[in-house]
Amino acid sequence: MANSITKVPFQGTPEQEKALLEVIDRLKDQRGALMPILQEAQEIYGYLPEEVQQIIAKGLKIPFEEVYGVATFYSQFALNPKGKYKVSVCLGTACYVKGSGEVYARLAKELGIEGGECTADMNFSLEACRCVGACGLAPVIMINDEVYGRLVPDDVPKILAKYREN
């Protein structure tokens, strides 16, 4: 579901659009311009919503589908915004066999979002990852750079409460 529709409406500013158009104008005549333009667009907006991809397609005079295809092929590109608190659930083998799938499901329920999405208040985003290198603490989640291990689904509300208070 990493490419699902976000719950956060696009909120680009005129300044961001101006910066993007300048990037397109600067790079459009270079061979292979799409990748560096997408990279700079993601730096400008923090992610690549459909509206930004449309601007790029128009600026390069290429089909939207070509832009979308590249944006969805490479894992470096995000189609949804990231929250202030980036929640990553390890679904690697050690974590998964110890119940990270249930922890992930509880996080999705508590936050009211699916993987790859961001809460409407832009506080939390949820994603799965493969391994964070803390197999001895399985199952593990990370919120930004903080690691939480040996979790059960009932630990989720208490952990989220810590961040909701901030």
Rosetta constraint file for C-alpha pairs under 8 A:
AtomPair CA 1 CA 114 HARMONIC 7.12 0.50
AtomPair CA 1 CA 115 HARMONIC 5.85 0.50
AtomPair CA 1 CA 116 HARMONIC 6.29 0.50
AtomPair CA 2 CA 79 HARMONIC 7.91 0.50
AtomPair CA 2 CA 115 HARMONIC 5.92 0.50
AtomPair CA 2 CA 116 HARMONIC 4.21 0.50
AtomPair CA 2 CA 117 HARMONIC 7.35 0.50
AtomPair CA 2 CA 127 HARMONIC 7.62 0.50
AtomPair CA 3 CA 72 HARMONIC 7.49 0.50
AtomPair CA 3 CA 79 HARMONIC 6.22 0.50
AtomPair CA 3 CA 80 HARMONIC 7.50 0.50
AtomPair CA 3 CA 116 HARMONIC 6.67 0.50
AtomPair CA 4 CA 116 HARMONIC 6.92 0.50
AtomPair CA 4 CA 117 HARMONIC 7.21 0.50
AtomPair CA 5 CA 80 HARMONIC 7.69 0.50
AtomPair CA 5 CA 117 HARMONIC 7.55 0.50
AtomPair CA 6 CA 80 HARMONIC 5.83 0.50
AtomPair CA 6 CA 81 HARMONIC 7.83 0.50
AtomPair CA 6 CA 116 HARMONIC 7.98 0.50
AtomPair CA 6 CA 117 HARMONIC 5.38 0.50
AtomPair CA 6 CA 118 HARMONIC 6.60 0.50
AtomPair CA 7 CA 113 HARMONIC 7.86 0.50
AtomPair CA 7 CA 117 HARMONIC 6.83 0.50
AtomPair CA 7 CA 118 HARMONIC 6.51 0.50
AtomPair CA 7 CA 119 HARMONIC 6.51 0.50
AtomPair CA 7 CA 120 HARMONIC 5.81 0.50
AtomPair CA 8 CA 81 HARMONIC 7.79 0.50
AtomPair CA 8 CA 118 HARMONIC 6.74 0.50
AtomPair CA 8 CA 119 HARMONIC 6.90 0.50
AtomPair CA 8 CA 120 HARMONIC 5.02 0.50
AtomPair CA 8 CA 121 HARMONIC 7.94 0.50
AtomPair CA 8 CA 122 HARMONIC 7.54 0.50
AtomPair CA 10 CA 49 HARMONIC 7.14 0.50
AtomPair CA 10 CA 51 HARMONIC 7.63 0.50
AtomPair CA 12 CA 16 HARMONIC 6.36 0.50
AtomPair CA 12 CA 17 HARMONIC 7.11 0.50
AtomPair CA 12 CA 45 HARMONIC 7.24 0.50
AtomPair CA 13 CA 17 HARMONIC 6.39 0.50
AtomPair CA 14 CA 18 HARMONIC 6.09 0.50
AtomPair CA 15 CA 19 HARMONIC 6.20 0.50
AtomPair CA 16 CA 20 HARMONIC 6.17 0.50
AtomPair CA 16 CA 44 HARMONIC 6.29 0.50
AtomPair CA 16 CA 45 HARMONIC 6.98 0.50
AtomPair CA 17 CA 21 HARMONIC 6.11 0.50
AtomPair CA 18 CA 22 HARMONIC 6.23 0.50
AtomPair CA 19 CA 23 HARMONIC 6.33 0.50
AtomPair CA 19 CA 44 HARMONIC 7.46 0.50
AtomPair CA 20 CA 24 HARMONIC 6.22 0.50
AtomPair CA 20 CA 40 HARMONIC 7.73 0.50
AtomPair CA 20 CA 41 HARMONIC 6.05 0.50
AtomPair CA 20 CA 44 HARMONIC 7.26 0.50
AtomPair CA 21 CA 25 HARMONIC 6.05 0.50
AtomPair CA 21 CA 59 HARMONIC 7.49 0.50
AtomPair CA 22 CA 26 HARMONIC 6.06 0.50
AtomPair CA 23 CA 27 HARMONIC 6.14 0.50
AtomPair CA 23 CA 37 HARMONIC 6.55 0.50
AtomPair CA 23 CA 40 HARMONIC 7.33 0.50
AtomPair CA 23 CA 41 HARMONIC 8.00 0.50
AtomPair CA 24 CA 28 HARMONIC 5.33 0.50
AtomPair CA 24 CA 37 HARMONIC 6.34 0.50
AtomPair CA 24 CA 56 HARMONIC 7.06 0.50
AtomPair CA 24 CA 59 HARMONIC 6.38 0.50
AtomPair CA 24 CA 60 HARMONIC 7.28 0.50
AtomPair CA 25 CA 59 HARMONIC 7.71 0.50
AtomPair CA 27 CA 33 HARMONIC 5.79 0.50
AtomPair CA 27 CA 36 HARMONIC 7.94 0.50
AtomPair CA 27 CA 37 HARMONIC 7.09 0.50
AtomPair CA 28 CA 33 HARMONIC 5.77 0.50
AtomPair CA 28 CA 34 HARMONIC 7.90 0.50
AtomPair CA 28 CA 59 HARMONIC 7.70 0.50
AtomPair CA 28 CA 60 HARMONIC 6.07 0.50
AtomPair CA 29 CA 33 HARMONIC 7.19 0.50
AtomPair CA 32 CA 36 HARMONIC 7.88 0.50
AtomPair CA 33 CA 37 HARMONIC 6.11 0.50
AtomPair CA 34 CA 38 HARMONIC 6.04 0.50
AtomPair CA 34 CA 67 HARMONIC 7.42 0.50
AtomPair CA 35 CA 39 HARMONIC 6.16 0.50
AtomPair CA 35 CA 70 HARMONIC 7.80 0.50
AtomPair CA 36 CA 40 HARMONIC 6.12 0.50
AtomPair CA 37 CA 41 HARMONIC 5.94 0.50
AtomPair CA 37 CA 56 HARMONIC 7.77 0.50
AtomPair CA 38 CA 42 HARMONIC 6.11 0.50
AtomPair CA 38 CA 48 HARMONIC 7.67 0.50
AtomPair CA 38 CA 56 HARMONIC 7.98 0.50
AtomPair CA 38 CA 71 HARMONIC 7.42 0.50
AtomPair CA 38 CA 77 HARMONIC 7.99 0.50
AtomPair CA 39 CA 43 HARMONIC 6.42 0.50
AtomPair CA 39 CA 77 HARMONIC 7.67 0.50
AtomPair CA 40 CA 44 HARMONIC 6.24 0.50
AtomPair CA 41 CA 45 HARMONIC 6.13 0.50
AtomPair CA 41 CA 46 HARMONIC 7.77 0.50
AtomPair CA 41 CA 47 HARMONIC 7.61 0.50
AtomPair CA 41 CA 48 HARMONIC 7.02 0.50
AtomPair CA 41 CA 52 HARMONIC 7.59 0.50
AtomPair CA 42 CA 46 HARMONIC 4.83 0.50
AtomPair CA 42 CA 47 HARMONIC 4.70 0.50
AtomPair CA 42 CA 48 HARMONIC 5.73 0.50
AtomPair CA 42 CA 77 HARMONIC 7.25 0.50
AtomPair CA 42 CA 78 HARMONIC 7.80 0.50
AtomPair CA 43 CA 47 HARMONIC 7.44 0.50
AtomPair CA 46 CA 81 HARMONIC 6.50 0.50
AtomPair CA 46 CA 82 HARMONIC 7.58 0.50
AtomPair CA 47 CA 77 HARMONIC 6.90 0.50
AtomPair CA 47 CA 78 HARMONIC 5.00 0.50
AtomPair CA 47 CA 79 HARMONIC 5.61 0.50
AtomPair CA 47 CA 80 HARMONIC 5.91 0.50
AtomPair CA 47 CA 81 HARMONIC 5.47 0.50
AtomPair CA 47 CA 82 HARMONIC 7.74 0.50
AtomPair CA 48 CA 52 HARMONIC 5.94 0.50
AtomPair CA 48 CA 53 HARMONIC 6.48 0.50
AtomPair CA 48 CA 71 HARMONIC 7.62 0.50
AtomPair CA 48 CA 77 HARMONIC 7.02 0.50
AtomPair CA 48 CA 78 HARMONIC 5.94 0.50
AtomPair CA 48 CA 79 HARMONIC 4.76 0.50
AtomPair CA 48 CA 80 HARMONIC 6.84 0.50
AtomPair CA 49 CA 53 HARMONIC 6.44 0.50
AtomPair CA 49 CA 79 HARMONIC 5.24 0.50
AtomPair CA 49 CA 80 HARMONIC 6.37 0.50
AtomPair CA 50 CA 54 HARMONIC 6.11 0.50
AtomPair CA 50 CA 79 HARMONIC 7.68 0.50
AtomPair CA 51 CA 55 HARMONIC 6.46 0.50
AtomPair CA 52 CA 56 HARMONIC 6.33 0.50
AtomPair CA 53 CA 57 HARMONIC 6.12 0.50
AtomPair CA 53 CA 64 HARMONIC 6.84 0.50
AtomPair CA 53 CA 67 HARMONIC 6.26 0.50
AtomPair CA 53 CA 68 HARMONIC 6.81 0.50
AtomPair CA 54 CA 58 HARMONIC 6.13 0.50
AtomPair CA 54 CA 64 HARMONIC 5.98 0.50
AtomPair CA 55 CA 59 HARMONIC 6.01 0.50
AtomPair CA 56 CA 60 HARMONIC 6.05 0.50
AtomPair CA 56 CA 67 HARMONIC 7.45 0.50
AtomPair CA 57 CA 61 HARMONIC 5.71 0.50
AtomPair CA 57 CA 62 HARMONIC 5.08 0.50
AtomPair CA 57 CA 63 HARMONIC 5.84 0.50
AtomPair CA 57 CA 64 HARMONIC 5.15 0.50
AtomPair CA 57 CA 66 HARMONIC 7.90 0.50
AtomPair CA 57 CA 67 HARMONIC 6.27 0.50
AtomPair CA 58 CA 62 HARMONIC 6.57 0.50
AtomPair CA 58 CA 63 HARMONIC 7.80 0.50
AtomPair CA 58 CA 64 HARMONIC 7.83 0.50
AtomPair CA 62 CA 66 HARMONIC 6.91 0.50
AtomPair CA 62 CA 67 HARMONIC 7.75 0.50
AtomPair CA 63 CA 67 HARMONIC 6.99 0.50
AtomPair CA 64 CA 68 HARMONIC 6.12 0.50
AtomPair CA 65 CA 69 HARMONIC 5.83 0.50
AtomPair CA 66 CA 70 HARMONIC 6.42 0.50
AtomPair CA 67 CA 71 HARMONIC 6.15 0.50
AtomPair CA 68 CA 72 HARMONIC 6.00 0.50
AtomPair CA 69 CA 73 HARMONIC 5.99 0.50
AtomPair CA 70 CA 74 HARMONIC 6.44 0.50
AtomPair CA 71 CA 77 HARMONIC 5.79 0.50
AtomPair CA 71 CA 78 HARMONIC 7.71 0.50
AtomPair CA 71 CA 79 HARMONIC 7.66 0.50
AtomPair CA 72 CA 77 HARMONIC 7.03 0.50
AtomPair CA 72 CA 79 HARMONIC 7.73 0.50
AtomPair CA 80 CA 116 HARMONIC 6.63 0.50
AtomPair CA 80 CA 117 HARMONIC 6.12 0.50
AtomPair CA 80 CA 118 HARMONIC 7.07 0.50
AtomPair CA 81 CA 117 HARMONIC 7.35 0.50
AtomPair CA 81 CA 118 HARMONIC 6.25 0.50
AtomPair CA 81 CA 122 HARMONIC 7.91 0.50
AtomPair CA 81 CA 125 HARMONIC 7.75 0.50
AtomPair CA 82 CA 86 HARMONIC 6.51 0.50
AtomPair CA 82 CA 117 HARMONIC 7.72 0.50
AtomPair CA 82 CA 118 HARMONIC 6.08 0.50
AtomPair CA 82 CA 122 HARMONIC 7.32 0.50
AtomPair CA 82 CA 124 HARMONIC 7.29 0.50
AtomPair CA 82 CA 125 HARMONIC 5.39 0.50
AtomPair CA 83 CA 118 HARMONIC 5.78 0.50
AtomPair CA 83 CA 119 HARMONIC 7.19 0.50
AtomPair CA 83 CA 122 HARMONIC 4.75 0.50
AtomPair CA 83 CA 123 HARMONIC 4.69 0.50
AtomPair CA 83 CA 124 HARMONIC 4.32 0.50
AtomPair CA 83 CA 125 HARMONIC 4.65 0.50
AtomPair CA 84 CA 122 HARMONIC 6.34 0.50
AtomPair CA 84 CA 123 HARMONIC 4.68 0.50
AtomPair CA 84 CA 124 HARMONIC 5.93 0.50
AtomPair CA 84 CA 125 HARMONIC 7.67 0.50
AtomPair CA 85 CA 123 HARMONIC 5.74 0.50
AtomPair CA 85 CA 124 HARMONIC 4.81 0.50
AtomPair CA 85 CA 125 HARMONIC 6.47 0.50
AtomPair CA 85 CA 143 HARMONIC 6.02 0.50
AtomPair CA 85 CA 144 HARMONIC 5.86 0.50
AtomPair CA 85 CA 163 HARMONIC 7.76 0.50
AtomPair CA 86 CA 124 HARMONIC 5.90 0.50
AtomPair CA 86 CA 125 HARMONIC 5.06 0.50
AtomPair CA 86 CA 126 HARMONIC 6.30 0.50
AtomPair CA 86 CA 127 HARMONIC 7.81 0.50
AtomPair CA 86 CA 142 HARMONIC 7.75 0.50
AtomPair CA 86 CA 143 HARMONIC 5.37 0.50
AtomPair CA 86 CA 144 HARMONIC 5.12 0.50
AtomPair CA 87 CA 124 HARMONIC 6.86 0.50
AtomPair CA 87 CA 125 HARMONIC 5.89 0.50
AtomPair CA 87 CA 126 HARMONIC 4.87 0.50
AtomPair CA 87 CA 127 HARMONIC 6.31 0.50
AtomPair CA 87 CA 141 HARMONIC 6.97 0.50
AtomPair CA 87 CA 142 HARMONIC 5.73 0.50
AtomPair CA 87 CA 143 HARMONIC 4.48 0.50
AtomPair CA 87 CA 144 HARMONIC 6.57 0.50
AtomPair CA 88 CA 126 HARMONIC 6.05 0.50
AtomPair CA 88 CA 127 HARMONIC 4.96 0.50
AtomPair CA 88 CA 128 HARMONIC 5.38 0.50
AtomPair CA 88 CA 129 HARMONIC 6.17 0.50
AtomPair CA 88 CA 141 HARMONIC 5.55 0.50
AtomPair CA 88 CA 142 HARMONIC 5.10 0.50
AtomPair CA 88 CA 143 HARMONIC 6.36 0.50
AtomPair CA 88 CA 144 HARMONIC 7.95 0.50
AtomPair CA 89 CA 100 HARMONIC 7.05 0.50
AtomPair CA 89 CA 103 HARMONIC 7.88 0.50
AtomPair CA 89 CA 104 HARMONIC 6.21 0.50
AtomPair CA 89 CA 126 HARMONIC 7.83 0.50
AtomPair CA 89 CA 127 HARMONIC 6.39 0.50
AtomPair CA 89 CA 128 HARMONIC 4.80 0.50
AtomPair CA 89 CA 129 HARMONIC 5.90 0.50
AtomPair CA 89 CA 140 HARMONIC 6.43 0.50
AtomPair CA 89 CA 141 HARMONIC 4.42 0.50
AtomPair CA 89 CA 142 HARMONIC 6.50 0.50
AtomPair CA 90 CA 95 HARMONIC 6.21 0.50
AtomPair CA 90 CA 96 HARMONIC 7.50 0.50
AtomPair CA 90 CA 100 HARMONIC 6.73 0.50
AtomPair CA 90 CA 128 HARMONIC 5.93 0.50
AtomPair CA 90 CA 129 HARMONIC 4.89 0.50
AtomPair CA 90 CA 130 HARMONIC 5.44 0.50
AtomPair CA 90 CA 131 HARMONIC 5.57 0.50
AtomPair CA 90 CA 132 HARMONIC 6.61 0.50
AtomPair CA 90 CA 139 HARMONIC 7.06 0.50
AtomPair CA 90 CA 140 HARMONIC 5.75 0.50
AtomPair CA 90 CA 141 HARMONIC 5.91 0.50
AtomPair CA 91 CA 95 HARMONIC 5.77 0.50
AtomPair CA 91 CA 96 HARMONIC 5.07 0.50
AtomPair CA 91 CA 100 HARMONIC 6.09 0.50
AtomPair CA 91 CA 101 HARMONIC 6.81 0.50
AtomPair CA 91 CA 128 HARMONIC 6.34 0.50
AtomPair CA 91 CA 129 HARMONIC 5.95 0.50
AtomPair CA 91 CA 130 HARMONIC 5.24 0.50
AtomPair CA 91 CA 131 HARMONIC 6.92 0.50
AtomPair CA 92 CA 96 HARMONIC 5.77 0.50
AtomPair CA 92 CA 129 HARMONIC 7.30 0.50
AtomPair CA 92 CA 130 HARMONIC 4.48 0.50
AtomPair CA 92 CA 131 HARMONIC 5.09 0.50
AtomPair CA 93 CA 97 HARMONIC 6.10 0.50
AtomPair CA 94 CA 98 HARMONIC 6.47 0.50
AtomPair CA 94 CA 135 HARMONIC 5.87 0.50
AtomPair CA 94 CA 138 HARMONIC 6.23 0.50
AtomPair CA 94 CA 139 HARMONIC 7.28 0.50
AtomPair CA 95 CA 99 HARMONIC 6.41 0.50
AtomPair CA 95 CA 100 HARMONIC 5.40 0.50
AtomPair CA 95 CA 135 HARMONIC 6.66 0.50
AtomPair CA 95 CA 138 HARMONIC 4.56 0.50
AtomPair CA 95 CA 139 HARMONIC 4.11 0.50
AtomPair CA 95 CA 140 HARMONIC 6.43 0.50
AtomPair CA 96 CA 100 HARMONIC 4.78 0.50
AtomPair CA 96 CA 101 HARMONIC 5.95 0.50
AtomPair CA 96 CA 139 HARMONIC 6.85 0.50
AtomPair CA 98 CA 138 HARMONIC 6.35 0.50
AtomPair CA 98 CA 139 HARMONIC 5.77 0.50
AtomPair CA 99 CA 103 HARMONIC 6.61 0.50
AtomPair CA 99 CA 139 HARMONIC 6.27 0.50
AtomPair CA 99 CA 152 HARMONIC 7.26 0.50
AtomPair CA 100 CA 104 HARMONIC 5.99 0.50
AtomPair CA 100 CA 138 HARMONIC 7.79 0.50
AtomPair CA 100 CA 139 HARMONIC 5.14 0.50
AtomPair CA 100 CA 140 HARMONIC 7.06 0.50
AtomPair CA 100 CA 151 HARMONIC 7.88 0.50
AtomPair CA 100 CA 152 HARMONIC 7.99 0.50
AtomPair CA 101 CA 105 HARMONIC 6.22 0.50
AtomPair CA 102 CA 106 HARMONIC 6.19 0.50
AtomPair CA 102 CA 152 HARMONIC 7.81 0.50
AtomPair CA 102 CA 153 HARMONIC 6.17 0.50
AtomPair CA 103 CA 107 HARMONIC 6.22 0.50
AtomPair CA 103 CA 151 HARMONIC 7.35 0.50
AtomPair CA 103 CA 152 HARMONIC 6.23 0.50
AtomPair CA 103 CA 153 HARMONIC 4.56 0.50
AtomPair CA 103 CA 156 HARMONIC 7.24 0.50
AtomPair CA 104 CA 108 HARMONIC 6.24 0.50
AtomPair CA 104 CA 128 HARMONIC 7.90 0.50
AtomPair CA 105 CA 109 HARMONIC 6.22 0.50
AtomPair CA 106 CA 110 HARMONIC 6.03 0.50
AtomPair CA 106 CA 153 HARMONIC 5.82 0.50
AtomPair CA 106 CA 156 HARMONIC 6.90 0.50
AtomPair CA 107 CA 111 HARMONIC 5.94 0.50
AtomPair CA 107 CA 126 HARMONIC 7.94 0.50
AtomPair CA 107 CA 153 HARMONIC 7.99 0.50
AtomPair CA 107 CA 156 HARMONIC 6.41 0.50
AtomPair CA 108 CA 112 HARMONIC 5.65 0.50
AtomPair CA 108 CA 113 HARMONIC 5.22 0.50
AtomPair CA 108 CA 114 HARMONIC 5.46 0.50
AtomPair CA 108 CA 115 HARMONIC 7.23 0.50
AtomPair CA 108 CA 126 HARMONIC 7.38 0.50
AtomPair CA 109 CA 113 HARMONIC 6.92 0.50
AtomPair CA 110 CA 156 HARMONIC 7.94 0.50
AtomPair CA 110 CA 157 HARMONIC 7.16 0.50
AtomPair CA 111 CA 119 HARMONIC 6.94 0.50
AtomPair CA 111 CA 124 HARMONIC 7.54 0.50
AtomPair CA 112 CA 119 HARMONIC 7.32 0.50
AtomPair CA 113 CA 117 HARMONIC 5.94 0.50
AtomPair CA 113 CA 118 HARMONIC 6.75 0.50
AtomPair CA 113 CA 119 HARMONIC 6.46 0.50
AtomPair CA 113 CA 126 HARMONIC 7.48 0.50
AtomPair CA 114 CA 126 HARMONIC 6.91 0.50
AtomPair CA 115 CA 125 HARMONIC 7.80 0.50
AtomPair CA 115 CA 126 HARMONIC 5.06 0.50
AtomPair CA 115 CA 127 HARMONIC 4.75 0.50
AtomPair CA 115 CA 128 HARMONIC 6.79 0.50
AtomPair CA 116 CA 125 HARMONIC 6.87 0.50
AtomPair CA 116 CA 126 HARMONIC 5.70 0.50
AtomPair CA 116 CA 127 HARMONIC 5.23 0.50
AtomPair CA 117 CA 125 HARMONIC 5.65 0.50
AtomPair CA 117 CA 126 HARMONIC 6.08 0.50
AtomPair CA 117 CA 127 HARMONIC 7.72 0.50
AtomPair CA 118 CA 122 HARMONIC 6.06 0.50
AtomPair CA 118 CA 123 HARMONIC 7.50 0.50
AtomPair CA 118 CA 124 HARMONIC 5.67 0.50
AtomPair CA 118 CA 125 HARMONIC 4.13 0.50
AtomPair CA 118 CA 126 HARMONIC 6.71 0.50
AtomPair CA 119 CA 123 HARMONIC 6.26 0.50
AtomPair CA 119 CA 124 HARMONIC 5.49 0.50
AtomPair CA 119 CA 125 HARMONIC 6.31 0.50
AtomPair CA 131 CA 135 HARMONIC 7.86 0.50
AtomPair CA 132 CA 140 HARMONIC 7.96 0.50
AtomPair CA 134 CA 138 HARMONIC 6.84 0.50
AtomPair CA 134 CA 140 HARMONIC 7.19 0.50
AtomPair CA 135 CA 139 HARMONIC 7.50 0.50
AtomPair CA 135 CA 140 HARMONIC 7.80 0.50
AtomPair CA 137 CA 149 HARMONIC 4.77 0.50
AtomPair CA 137 CA 150 HARMONIC 5.21 0.50
AtomPair CA 138 CA 149 HARMONIC 5.79 0.50
AtomPair CA 138 CA 150 HARMONIC 5.26 0.50
AtomPair CA 138 CA 151 HARMONIC 7.38 0.50
AtomPair CA 139 CA 149 HARMONIC 5.71 0.50
AtomPair CA 139 CA 150 HARMONIC 5.26 0.50
AtomPair CA 139 CA 151 HARMONIC 5.68 0.50
AtomPair CA 139 CA 152 HARMONIC 7.92 0.50
AtomPair CA 140 CA 147 HARMONIC 6.90 0.50
AtomPair CA 140 CA 148 HARMONIC 5.60 0.50
AtomPair CA 140 CA 149 HARMONIC 4.38 0.50
AtomPair CA 140 CA 150 HARMONIC 6.48 0.50
AtomPair CA 140 CA 151 HARMONIC 6.66 0.50
AtomPair CA 141 CA 147 HARMONIC 5.95 0.50
AtomPair CA 141 CA 148 HARMONIC 5.36 0.50
AtomPair CA 141 CA 149 HARMONIC 6.62 0.50
AtomPair CA 142 CA 146 HARMONIC 5.41 0.50
AtomPair CA 142 CA 147 HARMONIC 4.51 0.50
AtomPair CA 142 CA 148 HARMONIC 6.14 0.50
AtomPair CA 143 CA 147 HARMONIC 6.66 0.50
AtomPair CA 151 CA 155 HARMONIC 6.22 0.50
AtomPair CA 152 CA 156 HARMONIC 7.57 0.50
AtomPair CA 155 CA 159 HARMONIC 6.41 0.50
AtomPair CA 156 CA 160 HARMONIC 6.14 0.50
AtomPair CA 157 CA 161 HARMONIC 6.02 0.50
AtomPair CA 158 CA 162 HARMONIC 6.69 0.50
AtomPair CA 159 CA 163 HARMONIC 7.21 0.50
AtomPair CA 160 CA 164 HARMONIC 6.13 0.50
AtomPair CA 161 CA 165 HARMONIC 6.15 0.50
AtomPair CA 162 CA 166 HARMONIC 7.11 0.50
